[in-house]
Amino acid sequence: MTGGVTLEGLGYRYPRAHDAALRDVTFSVAPGEVLAVVGPSGSGKSTLLRLLCGLLEPTHGRLSIGGADMAAVAPERRPVAMVFQGFALFPHLTVRDNIGFGLRVRRVSRPERERRVVEAAATLHLDSLLDRLPAQLSGGERQRTALARSLVRDPLLFCLDEPLSSLDPVLRTAARRELAELLRADGRCAIYVTHDQAEAMTAGDRIAVLRDGAVEQVSTVRDLYERPATTFVAGFIGTPPMSLIPADMPGSPIAAPFAAPPGATLGVRAEDVRLDAAAPTFSVTSVEDVGNELHVVLDIGGFPLVARVPPGVRIAAGDRIGVRVPTERVHVFDPAGRAVLLGPVR
């Protein structure tokens, strides 16, 4: 199995739409890599999957899979397999027949179909479940069945569209770990679309953040969290998200580590806000107890500043507390919302 997936300036505009659904999307996915794609509703995630599968033809740009240009390749001939929301298994068919359904439709011979079904089932540890119906399976087993149905096509690329959205939270946590292991072990490319940040962080080797049809940043989880390229990424990645305060806010506890440009925005993660009885005080607007810590929201001239606080600390809405932020932990963004990469003032 060779080659990965490359998108070069890919764009799409729906008929009669005023704005493009995707704009100049460029990134690559290496063989064996899982790229998670996140973004708010309407950011272009579903359109991206449709372009990859051939259900839509790009308005401009180039898409290659396994080194081959997909421009003239029909959907059924592309080396792409979809795993849908809710798994889309046929409830009246056994695991064996669900896995082999696509091969049967394409009139693959019975011996070859059986060989490929058994092989895919063995890869995904479904050997003992082949004669069961979907209702007799756990959430993780249904997930593996849907993946096996895709695997028998021998694809170069898996496209996963919110594959765990139908599971309850307990099943979802276990299933996402199992799915991430399966995708990486298989060695194929995977593009994993999800609204769930925890899913993206668990499943993805890297994450692509989409906004209004454009890529804001593609990087590792750690890089997105610690070095967001834009204020949008800073406010979208992380729970709680990065606090963003105007650089010229009078009396702010946040100071830029260098001479910030006019109109700049300063960002700080909640764990970098330190309680300090000797520092200037600010009003607490709300306190959220999430079990292992408190998320304390302070009012900084009308802008929220969130601090992570140990659960034993007594703080309530309406209190005034002193906080400080180490200068070296402050992010600086220019007026257009782009990260400013400058050295400290000497």
NORFENSUL-V466978 format. One record per residue. N is the residue number from 1. PHI is phi as a letter, one per 30 degrees, with the letter a starting at -180 (none if undefined). D_FIRST is the distance of its C-alpha to the first C-alpha in Angstrom with 2 decimals. Layout:
n;phi;d_first
N;PHI;D_FIRST
N;PHI;D_FIRST
This chain:
n;phi;d_first
1;none;0.00
2;b;3.80
3;i;7.06
4;b;9.28
5;b;12.46
6;b;15.67
7;c;19.12
8;b;21.91
9;h;25.44
10;d;24.50
11;b;27.67
12;a;29.21
13;b;32.83
14;d;33.93
15;e;36.67
16;i;40.10
17;d;38.76
18;d;40.54
19;c;37.77
20;d;34.06
21;d;31.86
22;b;29.18
23;b;30.11
24;h;28.03
25;d;25.11
26;b;22.92
27;a;20.17
28;b;16.49
29;b;14.03
30;d;11.62
31;e;8.23
32;i;9.91
33;c;13.12
34;c;15.66
35;c;18.07
36;d;21.31
37;c;23.53
38;b;27.27
39;l;30.43
40;d;33.64
41;e;34.09
42;i;33.89
43;d;31.68
44;j;28.98
45;d;26.39
46;d;26.47
47;d;26.57
48;e;23.39
49;d;21.56
50;d;23.22
51;d;22.07
52;d;18.40
53;d;18.80
54;i;20.88
55;d;24.11
56;b;25.65
57;c;25.42
58;d;25.85
59;d;29.29
60;a;27.91
61;j;24.94
62;b;21.37
63;b;18.15
64;b;14.74
65;b;11.36
66;i;8.22
67;i;11.09
68;c;12.98
69;d;16.43
70;c;17.12
71;e;20.87
72;c;21.44
73;c;18.80
74;d;20.62
75;e;19.78
76;d;19.08
77;c;16.55
78;d;14.51
79;d;11.09
80;b;13.23
81;b;15.03
82;c;18.37
83;b;20.16
84;c;23.81
85;e;26.95
86;i;28.66
87;i;25.56
88;h;27.19
89;d;27.42
90;d;29.94
91;d;32.83
92;c;34.12
93;c;30.90
94;d;29.77
95;e;26.52
96;e;25.37
97;d;26.40
98;d;25.07
99;d;21.53
100;c;21.85
101;e;23.84
102;d;21.32
103;d;20.37
104;d;24.12
105;d;24.79
106;d;22.35
107;i;24.28
108;d;21.60
109;e;23.74
110;e;25.16
111;d;23.83
112;d;20.20
113;d;20.73
114;d;22.27
115;d;19.58
116;d;16.84
117;d;19.39
118;d;20.35
119;d;16.86
120;d;16.19
121;d;19.76
122;d;19.39
123;d;16.41
124;c;18.67
125;h;21.90
126;c;23.49
127;e;24.53
128;d;28.21
129;c;28.24
130;d;27.07
131;c;30.66
132;d;31.64
133;c;32.24
134;e;30.90
135;d;34.41
136;c;34.26
137;c;31.22
138;d;31.22
139;e;29.63
140;d;26.71
141;d;26.28
142;d;26.39
143;d;23.74
144;d;21.42
145;d;22.35
146;d;21.41
147;d;17.99
148;d;17.56
149;d;18.71
150;d;15.91
151;d;13.28
152;d;14.43
153;d;13.27
154;h;9.57
155;d;9.39
156;d;7.31
157;b;10.74
158;c;13.59
159;c;17.03
160;c;19.76
161;c;23.35
162;h;25.87
163;d;24.38
164;c;27.17
165;d;30.13
166;d;31.80
167;d;32.05
168;d;35.18
169;e;35.09
170;d;35.08
171;d;32.20
172;d;30.33
173;d;30.51
174;d;29.14
175;d;26.48
176;d;25.03
177;d;24.61
178;d;22.92
179;d;20.58
180;d;19.64
181;d;18.89
182;d;16.76
183;d;14.60
184;d;14.13
185;d;13.59
186;d;10.77
187;i;8.57
188;c;7.90
189;d;10.31
190;b;13.75
191;c;16.98
192;c;19.92
193;c;23.29
194;a;26.38
195;c;30.06
196;c;30.22
197;d;30.04
198;d;29.78
199;d;26.72
200;d;25.12
201;d;26.06
202;d;24.81
203;d;21.46
204;c;20.53
205;d;19.39
206;b;21.07
207;b;23.36
208;c;24.15
209;c;27.80
210;c;28.87
211;b;32.49
212;h;34.01
213;i;30.79
214;c;30.04
215;d;27.96
216;d;30.46
217;a;28.17
218;b;24.60
219;a;24.60
220;d;24.57
221;e;27.08
222;d;29.40
223;d;29.44
224;d;30.16
225;d;32.93
226;c;34.50
227;b;33.93
228;d;33.88
229;d;33.79
230;b;36.22
231;d;38.91
232;d;36.86
233;d;34.03
234;e;36.79
235;d;38.44
236;c;35.37
237;c;33.46
238;j;35.35
239;b;37.95
240;d;40.59
241;d;39.44
242;d;40.76
243;d;44.43
244;b;45.20
245;b;48.76
246;e;50.35
247;d;50.97
248;c;54.62
249;d;55.43
250;d;58.88
251;i;59.14
252;d;55.41
253;d;54.31
254;c;51.19
255;b;51.64
256;d;49.19
257;d;48.34
258;a;49.25
259;d;51.12
260;d;49.16
261;d;49.41
262;e;51.85
263;i;50.44
264;d;47.72
265;c;46.40
266;c;46.07
267;b;43.56
268;b;43.73
269;d;41.79
270;d;43.95
271;d;43.59
272;c;45.10
273;c;48.32
274;c;50.87
275;d;54.08
276;a;57.08
277;d;60.65
278;d;61.91
279;d;59.70
280;e;60.70
281;c;60.41
282;b;58.65
283;d;59.00
284;d;56.57
285;c;55.63
286;a;53.53
287;b;52.12
288;c;49.09
289;c;48.85
290;c;45.22
291;j;46.17
292;d;44.92
293;a;46.39
294;c;48.43
295;c;47.29
296;c;50.49
297;c;50.81
298;c;53.41
299;c;55.06
300;c;54.83
301;i;56.96
302;j;55.40
303;c;51.79
304;d;50.12
305;b;49.17
306;c;47.34
307;b;47.87
308;d;46.32
309;b;49.28
310;e;49.58
311;d;50.68
312;d;54.05
313;d;55.30
314;c;57.83
315;b;57.19
316;b;58.10
317;e;58.03
318;j;61.04
319;d;61.08
320;c;60.99
321;b;58.90
322;c;58.34
323;b;54.86
324;b;53.43
325;b;50.04
326;e;49.15
327;e;48.87
328;d;45.78
329;c;43.86
330;c;44.64
331;c;42.07
332;b;43.42
333;b;42.32
334;d;43.92
335;e;45.77
336;d;42.62
337;i;40.89
338;c;38.63
339;d;38.50
340;c;40.88
341;c;39.62
342;b;42.91
343;d;44.51
344;d;47.55
345;d;50.97
346;c;52.88
